[in-house]
């Protein structure tokens, strides 16, 4: 309770069950001469990029084929689950990543484009996908770069297959990704219910109450804020900035 003895309303969740992260895209050069992150897809979550600075591209593989999308300050691009995407940094590319289904990407929703010899073996995939814990920045950076390069090796294979076979090649990768994440789906359902479904139900109830002339949904008016965490983490595509609220 506050100083006036009033019980404050619950802290609101971040809008729409989404999450936001700051990203400085890796400037590490790869074997093909391009700098950037690890290509991957998300099996459940949609993703959006809002570019805050620099220039680059996002290369995508979807049912529409292979495309390159130019990125500069103010650019906004988003894509649905199953879209393989690779961020390329040409000059200090930074952006904000907005993800649907807050909590699921962090729980393993993403699948990297490792070569097929690794994708077909879950234990081998996990061995190469997970970065070491409690390591210093130099060790983490080296591990993240090795992971990126391995994903690019498989990405090149998938790129060639897609050119030769069309959507069938992407469908085969989708099946491999689905097999890898299947053991985690039970936990994902719990996270989705807590972070997303609960907001959908609250909106449904609010609409019903408002339709009946009730202002009850407005009684929960509240404000939340989160502070940036100190330092940056290593993500698939670059160095990450997060906020203290675990749902962001």
Buried (B, 14 or more C-beta within 10 A) or exposed (E): EEEEEEEEEEEEBBEBBBBBBBBBBBBBEBEEEBBBBBBBBBBBBBBBBBBBEBBBBBBBBBEEEBEEBEBBEEBEBEBEBBBBBBBBBBEEBBBBBBBBBBBBBBBBBBBBBBBBEBBEEBEEBEEBBEBEEEEEEEEBBEBBBEBBEBBBBBBBBBBEBBEEEEBEBBEBBBEBBEBBBEEBBEEBEEBBEBBBEEBEEBEEEBEEBEEEEEEEBEEEEEEEEBEEBEEBBBBBBBBBBBBEBEBB
